Amino acid sequence: MLNALRADLAIIKERDPAARSTLEILLCYPGLHALTLHRFSHRLWSQGAPGLKLLARALSQLSRWVTGIEIHPGARIGQGVFIDHGMGVVIGETAVIGNQCLLYQGVTLGGTGKAHGKRHPTLADNVVVGAGAKVLGAITVGANTRIGAGSVVLRNVAPNSTVVGIPGRVIHQSGVRIDPLAHSALPDAEAKVIRNLMERIDHLESELARTQACLRELAAGRPLQEPCQGAAQNLKDREILEFLGDEDRTHGGQSA
């Protein structure tokens, strides 16, 4: 447990420029307080005895009252995790958080349905979840993934990805090292799709005008001076379909 505390202190110093000293972090960082209390409650919960489970839940509620961060004692959390600010963070019973993860205020790692067993998300190492984001269900978020503020993630996410929007759309960033604090660098997927749609409309209007000109030439009995067929726009169509989440059409398959 002491090693986990050292790792938590180190990640706060690394990622928060406002952290001026170890004493300040120990006294003034509710995310650290919540994680430390959770490690005690999780140890009690893991013993399995009904009385200890009740004590673990009571300790987690005390942590919630003190810090504003609700972590079920059954959740498994790695080392070097940083809950920044933390107010309103909720982490469910079967959630798993890997090492070096960063969670901002208002994040929910929530479950879906009432069935017992695994029903909360798993975050691999070095995942960043922006303020107010919701990750729901027994899904897995791959390592080095960044989830934009306010996003709602409902599906598995591959490693080295960026997720934005409601529901969350995945934009792969494979092979590129992402700064976990560079929130302003998140791509604007909606703007890209709107731009593609506008260019697509312009292309279609140009093709329509060309076709009308060809028909007039043919009606007048004159030979065509240039082909009437324009360039394909498959790339832009594919980008639009990826944004809309139409996986079958994006990969060329058709449902029966």
TITORFI-968194 format. One line per 5 residues: number of its first residue (from 1); their letters; for each residue x, z, y of N, C-alpha, C. Coordinates in nm, 2 decimals. Atoms other than C-alpha are relative to their C-alpha. Example, Ala and Ser with C-alpha at 12.3 -4.5 7.8 and 13.67 -1.06 7.14 Angstrom:
1) as) 0.09:0.00:-0.12:1.23:0.78:-0.45:0.09:0.00:0.12; -0.09:0.00:-0.11:1.37:0.71:-0.11:-0.08:0.08:0.11
END
This chain:
1) mlnal) 0.08:0.00:-0.12:0.00:0.00:0.00:0.09:0.00:0.13; -0.09:0.00:-0.11:0.29:0.07:0.23:0.06:-0.14:0.03; -0.04:0.13:-0.02:0.42:-0.28:0.17:-0.10:-0.09:0.07; 0.11:0.08:-0.06:0.08:-0.43:0.26:-0.01:0.04:0.15; 0.01:-0.04:-0.15:0.08:-0.23:0.59:0.12:-0.06:0.07
6) radla) -0.11:0.07:-0.07:0.43:-0.36:0.67:-0.03:-0.15:0.02; 0.03:0.15:-0.02:0.32:-0.72:0.61:-0.11:-0.02:0.10; 0.11:0.02:-0.10:0.00:-0.67:0.82:0.06:0.02:0.14; -0.07:-0.02:-0.13:0.22:-0.53:1.11:0.08:-0.12:0.04; -0.09:0.12:-0.03:0.46:-0.82:1.08:-0.08:-0.12:0.04
11) iiker) 0.08:0.12:-0.03:0.19:-1.09:1.09:-0.06:0.02:0.14; 0.06:-0.02:-0.13:0.03:-0.93:1.40:0.11:-0.02:0.11; -0.11:0.02:-0.09:0.37:-0.92:1.58:0.03:-0.15:0.01; -0.03:0.15:0.00:0.42:-1.29:1.48:-0.10:-0.08:0.07; 0.11:0.09:-0.04:0.08:-1.42:1.58:-0.07:0.04:0.13
16) dpaar) 0.07:-0.05:-0.12:-0.03:-1.21:1.87:0.10:0.04:0.11; -0.10:-0.03:-0.10:0.18:-1.23:2.19:-0.04:0.12:0.08; 0.04:-0.12:-0.07:-0.02:-0.94:2.33:0.05:0.13:-0.06; -0.05:-0.12:0.07:0.13:-0.70:2.07:0.14:0.04:0.05; -0.13:-0.03:-0.07:0.41:-0.52:2.26:0.08:0.10:-0.09
21) stlei) -0.08:-0.09:0.08:0.50:-0.25:2.01:-0.08:0.04:-0.13; 0.07:-0.04:0.13:0.43:-0.11:1.66:-0.10:0.11:0.03; 0.10:-0.11:-0.03:0.27:0.20:1.81:-0.13:-0.05:0.05; 0.12:0.06:-0.06:0.03:-0.01:2.01:-0.09:-0.06:-0.10; 0.08:0.07:0.11:-0.07:-0.21:1.70:-0.07:0.11:-0.08
26) llcyp) 0.06:-0.10:0.08:-0.12:0.11:1.50:-0.12:0.07:0.07; 0.10:-0.08:-0.07:-0.34:0.27:1.77:-0.12:-0.09:0.05; 0.10:0.08:-0.07:-0.53:-0.03:1.92:-0.05:-0.12:-0.07; 0.04:0.13:0.07:-0.59:-0.30:1.66:-0.10:0.03:-0.11; 0.11:-0.04:0.10:-0.93:-0.25:1.48:0.01:-0.08:-0.13
31) glhal) -0.02:0.07:0.12:-0.84:-0.53:1.24:0.09:0.06:-0.10; -0.09:-0.08:0.09:-0.55:-0.33:1.11:-0.06:0.12:-0.05; 0.07:-0.12:0.05:-0.76:-0.02:1.09:-0.09:-0.03:-0.11; 0.10:0.04:0.11:-1.03:-0.20:0.89:0.07:-0.04:-0.13; -0.07:0.04:0.12:-0.78:-0.35:0.65:0.06:0.12:-0.07
36) tlhrf) -0.06:-0.12:0.07:-0.60:-0.02:0.59:-0.11:0.09:-0.07; 0.11:-0.07:0.06:-0.93:0.16:0.53:-0.06:-0.07:-0.13; 0.05:0.07:0.11:-1.04:-0.12:0.30:0.09:0.01:-0.12; -0.09:-0.01:0.12:-0.73:-0.09:0.08:-0.02:0.14:-0.07; 0.04:-0.13:0.07:-0.83:0.28:0.02:-0.13:-0.02:-0.07
41) shrlw) 0.13:0.02:0.06:-1.19:0.19:-0.05:0.00:-0.09:-0.12; -0.01:0.09:0.11:-1.09:-0.10:-0.27:0.06:0.07:-0.13; -0.06:-0.07:0.11:-0.87:0.13:-0.48:-0.11:0.09:-0.07; 0.11:-0.09:0.06:-1.17:0.37:-0.53:-0.10:-0.09:-0.07; 0.10:0.09:0.06:-1.40:0.08:-0.61:0.05:-0.05:-0.13
46) sqgap) -0.06:0.06:0.12:-1.16:-0.06:-0.87:0.01:0.10:-0.12; 0.00:-0.10:0.11:-1.17:0.27:-1.07:-0.12:-0.01:-0.09; 0.12:0.03:0.09:-1.52:0.18:-1.19:-0.10:0.11:-0.01; 0.09:-0.12:0.02:-1.67:0.53:-1.19:-0.11:-0.01:0.11; 0.11:0.01:-0.10:-2.02:0.53:-1.02:0.02:0.09:0.12
51) glkll) -0.03:-0.09:-0.12:-1.92:0.83:-0.80:0.10:-0.05:0.09; -0.10:0.06:-0.08:-1.61:0.66:-0.68:-0.04:-0.12:0.07; 0.05:0.12:-0.06:-1.79:0.34:-0.61:-0.09:0.04:0.12; 0.08:-0.05:-0.11:-2.04:0.54:-0.39:0.09:0.04:0.11; -0.10:-0.04:-0.10:-1.74:0.70:-0.21:0.06:-0.12:0.07
56) arals) -0.06:0.12:-0.06:-1.59:0.36:-0.16:-0.09:-0.07:0.10; 0.10:0.05:-0.09:-1.91:0.23:-0.01:-0.01:0.08:0.13; 0.01:-0.09:-0.12:-1.93:0.53:0.22:0.12:-0.02:0.09; -0.12:0.02:-0.08:-1.57:0.48:0.33:-0.01:-0.14:0.08; 0.01:0.13:-0.06:-1.64:0.11:0.40:-0.10:0.00:0.12
61) qlsrw) 0.09:-0.02:-0.11:-1.94:0.21:0.62:0.06:0.07:0.11; -0.07:-0.07:-0.11:-1.73:0.45:0.81:0.09:-0.10:0.08; -0.09:0.10:-0.06:-1.48:0.17:0.87:-0.08:-0.10:0.09; 0.09:0.09:-0.08:-1.77:-0.05:0.99:-0.04:0.07:0.13; 0.04:-0.07:-0.12:-1.89:0.21:1.24:0.12:0.01:0.10
66) vtgie) -0.11:-0.03:-0.09:-1.54:0.27:1.38:0.06:-0.13:0.05; -0.07:0.12:-0.04:-1.41:-0.09:1.39:-0.09:-0.12:0.03; 0.09:0.12:-0.02:-1.72:-0.32:1.40:0.03:-0.11:-0.11; -0.04:0.10:0.10:-1.57:-0.50:1.09:-0.06:0.05:-0.13; 0.06:-0.04:0.13:-1.77:-0.49:0.76:0.07:-0.07:-0.11
71) ihpga) -0.07:0.06:0.11:-1.56:-0.54:0.45:-0.05:0.08:-0.13; 0.05:-0.06:0.12:-1.72:-0.47:0.11:0.12:0.05:-0.08; -0.11:-0.05:0.07:-1.49:-0.25:-0.10:0.04:-0.08:-0.12; -0.03:0.09:0.11:-1.51:-0.51:-0.38:0.09:-0.12:0.03; -0.08:0.12:-0.05:-1.34:-0.78:-0.17:0.15:0.02:-0.03
76) rigqg) -0.15:0.00:0.03:-0.98:-0.87:-0.27:0.07:-0.07:0.12; -0.07:0.05:-0.12:-0.75:-0.92:0.03:0.15:0.01:-0.02; -0.15:0.00:0.02:-0.38:-1.02:0.02:0.07:0.07:0.11; -0.09:-0.06:-0.10:-0.09:-0.91:0.23:0.02:-0.09:0.12; -0.03:0.07:-0.12:-0.01:-1.02:0.59:-0.13:-0.07:0.05
81) vfidh) 0.13:0.05:-0.06:-0.38:-1.08:0.68:-0.02:0.06:0.14; 0.03:-0.04:-0.14:-0.47:-1.06:1.05:-0.14:-0.03:0.03; 0.13:0.02:-0.06:-0.82:-1.00:1.17:0.01:0.03:0.15; -0.02:-0.01:-0.14:-0.79:-1.07:1.54:-0.13:0.04:0.07; 0.12:-0.06:-0.07:-1.03:-0.87:1.77:-0.10:0.05:-0.11
86) gmgvv) 0.07:-0.05:0.12:-1.26:-0.85:1.46:-0.14:0.03:0.01; 0.13:-0.04:-0.01:-1.59:-0.75:1.60:-0.10:-0.10:-0.06; 0.10:0.08:0.07:-1.87:-0.88:1.38:0.04:-0.07:-0.12; -0.05:0.06:0.13:-1.65:-0.99:1.09:-0.07:0.06:-0.12; 0.06:-0.04:0.12:-1.83:-0.97:0.76:0.06:-0.06:-0.12
91) igeta) -0.07:0.05:0.12:-1.65:-1.00:0.42:-0.08:0.05:-0.12; 0.08:-0.04:0.11:-1.86:-0.99:0.11:0.07:0.05:-0.13; -0.05:-0.07:0.12:-1.82:-0.82:-0.23:0.10:-0.08:-0.08; -0.08:0.07:0.09:-1.67:-1.10:-0.43:0.09:-0.10:0.07; -0.09:0.08:-0.08:-1.47:-1.26:-0.15:0.15:0.02:-0.04
96) vignq) -0.14:-0.01:0.02:-1.10:-1.33:-0.20:0.07:-0.06:0.11; -0.08:0.05:-0.12:-0.85:-1.37:0.09:0.14:0.01:-0.04; -0.14:0.01:0.04:-0.50:-1.49:0.02:0.09:0.06:0.11; -0.10:-0.05:-0.09:-0.18:-1.39:0.20:0.01:-0.09:0.13; -0.02:0.07:-0.12:-0.11:-1.48:0.56:-0.12:-0.06:0.07
101) cllyq) 0.12:0.06:-0.06:-0.47:-1.56:0.65:-0.03:0.07:0.14; 0.03:-0.04:-0.13:-0.60:-1.53:1.00:-0.15:-0.02:0.03; 0.15:0.00:-0.02:-0.97:-1.44:1.08:-0.02:0.05:0.14; 0.03:-0.04:-0.13:-1.11:-1.42:1.43:-0.14:0.06:0.00; 0.13:-0.08:-0.01:-1.42:-1.23:1.56:-0.12:-0.09:-0.04
106) gvtlg) 0.12:0.06:0.04:-1.76:-1.31:1.42:0.00:-0.08:-0.13; -0.01:0.08:0.12:-1.64:-1.47:1.10:-0.08:0.07:-0.11; 0.07:-0.05:0.12:-1.86:-1.44:0.79:0.05:-0.07:-0.12; -0.03:0.05:0.14:-1.74:-1.48:0.43:-0.12:0.05:-0.08; 0.13:-0.05:0.05:-2.09:-1.46:0.29:-0.03:-0.06:-0.13
111) gtgka) 0.05:0.05:0.13:-2.27:-1.51:-0.04:-0.13:-0.08:0.01; 0.13:0.07:0.01:-2.56:-1.73:-0.14:-0.07:0.03:-0.13; 0.08:-0.04:0.12:-2.84:-1.64:-0.38:0.01:0.14:-0.03; 0.01:-0.14:0.05:-2.91:-1.32:-0.56:0.06:0.03:-0.13; -0.06:-0.01:0.13:-2.73:-1.38:-0.88:0.13:0.09:0.00
116) hgkrh) -0.12:-0.08:0.01:-2.46:-1.14:-0.99:0.12:-0.09:-0.03; -0.12:0.08:0.02:-2.10:-1.25:-1.03:0.06:-0.06:0.13; -0.07:0.06:-0.12:-1.88:-1.46:-0.80:-0.10:-0.08:0.09; 0.09:0.06:-0.09:-2.09:-1.56:-0.50:0.05:-0.01:0.15; -0.07:0.01:-0.13:-1.85:-1.54:-0.20:0.12:-0.09:-0.01
121) ptlad) -0.11:0.10:0.00:-1.57:-1.77:-0.09:0.13:0.06:-0.04; -0.14:-0.03:0.03:-1.21:-1.77:-0.19:0.09:-0.08:0.10; -0.09:0.06:-0.09:-0.95:-1.84:0.08:0.14:0.01:-0.05; -0.14:0.00:0.05:-0.61:-1.95:-0.04:0.10:0.05:0.12; -0.10:-0.06:-0.10:-0.29:-1.85:0.15:0.00:-0.09:0.13
126) nvvvg) -0.02:0.07:-0.13:-0.24:-1.93:0.52:-0.12:-0.08:0.05; 0.12:0.07:-0.05:-0.60:-2.02:0.60:-0.04:0.07:0.13; 0.04:-0.05:-0.13:-0.72:-1.98:0.96:-0.15:-0.03:0.02; 0.14:0.01:-0.02:-1.09:-1.92:1.03:-0.03:0.04:0.14; 0.03:-0.02:-0.14:-1.20:-1.96:1.39:-0.12:0.09:0.03
131) agakv) 0.10:-0.09:-0.04:-1.43:-1.74:1.59:-0.14:-0.05:-0.04; 0.14:0.04:0.02:-1.79:-1.74:1.47:-0.02:-0.09:-0.12; 0.02:0.09:0.11:-1.73:-1.96:1.17:-0.06:0.07:-0.12; 0.06:-0.05:0.12:-1.93:-1.91:0.85:0.04:-0.08:-0.12; -0.04:0.07:0.13:-1.79:-1.98:0.50:-0.09:0.07:-0.10
136) lgait) 0.10:-0.05:0.08:-2.07:-1.94:0.25:0.00:-0.05:-0.14; 0.01:0.04:0.14:-2.10:-1.94:-0.13:0.13:0.01:-0.07; -0.12:-0.02:0.09:-1.86:-1.93:-0.42:0.08:-0.13:0.01; -0.08:0.12:-0.02:-1.64:-2.21:-0.28:0.14:0.05:0.02; -0.15:-0.02:-0.02:-1.26:-2.24:-0.24:0.05:-0.08:0.11
141) vgant) -0.06:0.06:-0.12:-1.08:-2.31:0.08:0.15:-0.01:-0.03; -0.13:0.02:0.03:-0.74:-2.46:0.01:0.10:0.06:0.10; -0.10:-0.06:-0.08:-0.41:-2.33:0.14:0.03:-0.09:0.13; -0.04:0.07:-0.13:-0.30:-2.42:0.50:-0.11:-0.07:0.06; 0.11:0.06:-0.06:-0.65:-2.51:0.60:-0.04:0.08:0.12
146) rigag) 0.04:-0.06:-0.13:-0.79:-2.45:0.95:-0.15:-0.03:0.01; 0.15:0.01:-0.02:-1.17:-2.39:1.01:-0.03:0.02:0.14; 0.02:-0.01:-0.14:-1.28:-2.46:1.36:-0.11:0.11:0.04; 0.10:-0.10:-0.05:-1.48:-2.20:1.57:-0.14:-0.05:-0.01; 0.14:0.04:0.01:-1.85:-2.21:1.50:-0.04:-0.09:-0.12
151) svvlr) 0.03:0.09:0.12:-1.82:-2.42:1.18:-0.07:0.07:-0.11; 0.07:-0.06:0.11:-2.04:-2.36:0.88:0.05:-0.08:-0.13; -0.06:0.06:0.12:-1.85:-2.44:0.55:-0.08:0.03:-0.12; 0.08:-0.02:0.12:-2.06:-2.49:0.24:0.05:-0.06:-0.13; -0.05:0.07:0.12:-1.84:-2.70:0.01:0.15:0.04:-0.01
156) nvapn) -0.14:-0.02:0.02:-1.49:-2.67:-0.14:0.08:-0.08:0.10; -0.09:0.07:-0.10:-1.21:-2.77:0.10:0.14:-0.01:-0.06; -0.13:0.03:0.05:-0.89:-2.93:-0.01:0.11:0.07:0.08; -0.11:-0.06:-0.08:-0.55:-2.78:0.10:0.04:-0.09:0.11; -0.05:0.08:-0.12:-0.40:-2.89:0.43:-0.10:-0.08:0.07
161) stvvg) 0.11:0.07:-0.07:-0.73:-2.98:0.59:-0.04:0.08:0.12; 0.06:-0.05:-0.11:-0.91:-2.92:0.91:-0.15:-0.02:-0.01; 0.15:0.01:0.02:-1.29:-2.84:0.90:-0.06:0.03:0.14; 0.08:-0.03:-0.13:-1.52:-2.87:1.21:-0.14:-0.04:-0.03; 0.14:0.04:-0.01:-1.89:-2.89:1.27:-0.09:0.08:-0.09
166) ipgrv) 0.11:-0.07:0.07:-2.22:-2.78:1.12:-0.08:-0.12:-0.07; -0.08:-0.07:0.09:-2.22:-2.84:0.83:0.15:-0.05:0.02; -0.14:0.03:-0.02:-1.84:-2.84:0.81:0.04:-0.14:-0.05; -0.06:0.13:0.04:-1.67:-3.19:0.80:0.15:0.02:-0.02; -0.15:-0.02:0.03:-1.32:-3.21:0.65:0.07:-0.12:0.05
171) ihqsg) -0.09:0.11:-0.05:-1.05:-3.41:0.83:0.14:0.04:-0.05; -0.12:-0.03:0.07:-0.74:-3.42:0.62:0.12:-0.01:0.10; -0.12:0.00:-0.08:-0.41:-3.33:0.78:0.12:0.01:-0.09; -0.10:-0.02:0.10:-0.19:-3.36:0.47:0.14:-0.04:0.06; -0.13:0.03:-0.03:0.18:-3.35:0.53:0.04:0.04:0.15
176) vridp) -0.03:-0.03:-0.14:0.15:-3.22:0.89:-0.01:0.16:0.01; 0.00:-0.14:-0.02:0.25:-2.86:0.97:-0.09:0.04:0.12; 0.10:-0.04:-0.10:-0.04:-2.70:1.17:0.03:0.13:0.06; -0.01:-0.12:-0.06:0.01:-2.43:1.42:-0.13:0.08:-0.01; 0.13:-0.07:0.02:-0.25:-2.16:1.33:-0.06:0.04:0.13
181) lahsa) 0.06:-0.04:-0.13:-0.30:-2.07:1.70:-0.04:-0.11:0.09; 0.02:0.12:-0.09:-0.34:-2.43:1.83:-0.15:-0.04:-0.02; 0.14:0.03:0.01:-0.72:-2.42:1.85:-0.04:-0.12:0.09; 0.03:0.11:-0.09:-0.72:-2.68:2.13:0.04:-0.13:-0.07; -0.04:0.12:0.06:-0.57:-2.93:1.89:-0.09:-0.05:-0.11
186) lpdae) 0.10:0.04:0.10:-0.88:-2.95:1.67:-0.05:-0.14:0.03; 0.06:0.13:-0.02:-1.00:-3.31:1.63:-0.14:0.00:0.04; 0.14:0.01:-0.04:-1.33:-3.41:1.79:-0.06:-0.11:-0.09; 0.05:0.10:0.09:-1.49:-3.58:1.49:-0.12:-0.07:0.05; 0.12:0.06:-0.05:-1.82:-3.64:1.66:0.03:-0.11:0.11
191) akvir) -0.04:0.10:-0.10:-1.65:-3.82:1.96:0.05:-0.13:-0.07; -0.06:0.11:0.07:-1.46:-4.04:1.71:-0.11:-0.09:-0.06; 0.10:0.07:0.06:-1.77:-4.14:1.53:-0.09:-0.07:0.10; 0.08:0.06:-0.11:-1.97:-4.21:1.85:0.08:-0.12:0.05; -0.08:0.11:-0.05:-1.68:-4.43:1.97:-0.01:-0.12:-0.10
196) nlmer) 0.00:0.11:0.10:-1.68:-4.62:1.64:-0.14:-0.07:0.00; 0.13:0.06:0.00:-2.06:-4.67:1.66:-0.02:-0.09:0.12; 0.01:0.09:-0.12:-2.03:-4.81:2.02:0.08:-0.13:-0.02; -0.07:0.13:0.02:-1.76:-5.05:1.91:-0.07:-0.08:-0.11; 0.08:0.07:0.10:-1.97:-5.14:1.61:-0.12:-0.08:0.06
201) idhle) 0.11:0.07:-0.07:-2.27:-5.22:1.83:0.05:-0.12:0.08; -0.06:0.11:-0.08:-2.05:-5.43:2.06:0.04:-0.12:-0.09; -0.04:0.11:0.09:-1.91:-5.62:1.76:-0.13:-0.07:-0.05; 0.13:0.06:0.05:-2.27:-5.68:1.62:-0.06:-0.09:0.11; 0.05:0.08:-0.10:-2.38:-5.81:1.96:0.08:-0.13:0.02
206) selar) -0.08:0.12:-0.01:-2.09:-6.05:1.98:-0.02:-0.09:-0.11; 0.03:0.08:0.11:-2.16:-6.17:1.63:-0.14:-0.07:0.01; 0.14:0.05:-0.02:-2.53:-6.22:1.72:0.01:-0.12:0.10; -0.01:0.11:-0.09:-2.44:-6.43:2.02:0.07:-0.12:-0.06; -0.07:0.10:0.07:-2.19:-6.63:1.81:-0.10:-0.08:-0.09
211) tqacl) 0.09:0.07:0.09:-2.46:-6.70:1.55:-0.10:-0.08:0.07; 0.10:0.07:-0.08:-2.71:-6.80:1.81:0.06:-0.13:0.05; -0.06:0.12:-0.05:-2.46:-7.04:1.96:0.02:-0.11:-0.12; -0.02:0.09:0.11:-2.39:-7.19:1.61:-0.14:-0.07:-0.04; 0.14:0.06:0.03:-2.77:-7.24:1.55:-0.04:-0.10:0.10
216) relaa) 0.04:0.10:-0.10:-2.81:-7.42:1.88:0.08:-0.13:-0.03; -0.08:0.12:0.03:-2.52:-7.65:1.79:-0.05:-0.08:-0.12; 0.06:0.06:0.11:-2.67:-7.72:1.45:-0.13:-0.07:0.03; 0.13:0.06:-0.03:-3.01:-7.78:1.59:0.01:-0.13:0.09; -0.03:0.11:-0.09:-2.86:-8.03:1.84:0.07:-0.11:-0.08
221) grplq) -0.07:0.10:0.08:-2.69:-8.21:1.55:0.15:-0.02:0.03; -0.14:0.01:-0.03:-2.34:-8.14:1.68:0.08:0.08:-0.10; -0.09:-0.07:0.10:-2.05:-8.04:1.45:0.05:0.13:0.07; -0.04:-0.13:-0.05:-1.94:-7.67:1.48:0.15:-0.01:0.03; -0.14:0.00:-0.04:-1.62:-7.63:1.67:0.09:0.12:-0.06
226) epcqg) -0.07:-0.11:0.06:-1.53:-7.29:1.51:-0.09:0.07:-0.10; 0.08:-0.06:0.11:-1.64:-7.08:1.21:-0.09:0.11:0.07; 0.10:-0.10:-0.05:-1.95:-6.86:1.26:0.02:0.14:-0.05; -0.01:-0.13:0.06:-1.83:-6.57:1.05:0.11:0.08:0.07; -0.09:-0.09:-0.07:-1.66:-6.28:1.23:0.07:0.09:-0.10
231) aaqnl) -0.08:-0.09:0.07:-1.42:-6.01:1.12:-0.09:0.11:-0.06; 0.07:-0.11:0.06:-1.54:-5.73:0.89:0.03:0.13:0.07; -0.02:-0.13:-0.07:-1.58:-5.38:1.02:0.00:0.12:-0.11; 0.01:-0.10:0.11:-1.54:-5.19:0.68:0.06:0.13:0.04; -0.07:-0.12:-0.03:-1.29:-4.94:0.82:-0.09:0.09:0.08
236) kdrei) 0.08:-0.08:-0.08:-1.52:-4.82:1.09:-0.12:0.05:-0.07; 0.12:-0.05:0.08:-1.82:-4.81:0.86:0.04:0.12:-0.09; -0.04:-0.11:0.09:-1.62:-4.59:0.62:0.03:0.13:0.07; -0.02:-0.12:-0.08:-1.52:-4.35:0.89:-0.13:0.06:0.04; 0.13:-0.06:-0.03:-1.88:-4.31:0.99:-0.07:0.06:-0.12
241) leflg) 0.05:-0.05:0.12:-1.99:-4.26:0.63:0.07:0.13:-0.04; -0.07:-0.13:0.03:-1.72:-3.99:0.58:-0.05:0.11:0.09; 0.05:-0.11:-0.09:-1.85:-3.80:0.89:-0.13:0.04:-0.05; 0.13:-0.03:0.04:-2.20:-3.82:0.76:-0.01:0.07:-0.14; 0.00:-0.07:0.13:-2.09:-3.68:0.42:-0.06:-0.08:-0.11
246) dedrt) 0.05:0.08:0.10:-2.21:-3.98:0.22:0.11:-0.04:-0.09; -0.12:0.01:0.08:-1.95:-3.94:-0.05:-0.01:-0.12:-0.10; 0.01:0.11:0.10:-2.10:-4.19:-0.30:0.03:-0.14:0.06; -0.02:0.13:-0.07:-2.11:-4.48:-0.05:0.14:-0.01:0.05; -0.14:0.00:-0.05:-1.77:-4.38:0.09:0.10:-0.05:-0.10
251) hggqs) -0.09:0.04:0.11:-1.61:-4.42:-0.25:-0.04:-0.12:-0.08; 0.04:0.12:0.06:-1.79:-4.73:-0.34:-0.10:0.01:-0.11; 0.09:-0.02:0.11:-2.03:-4.58:-0.59:-0.15:0.00:0.05; 0.14:0.01:-0.03:-2.41:-4.62:-0.59:-0.07:0.09:-0.10; 0.08:-0.09:0.09:-2.65:-4.36:-0.73:-0.11:-0.09:-0.07
256) a) 0.10:0.08:0.08:-2.90:-4.49:-1.00:-0.13:0.03:0.06
END
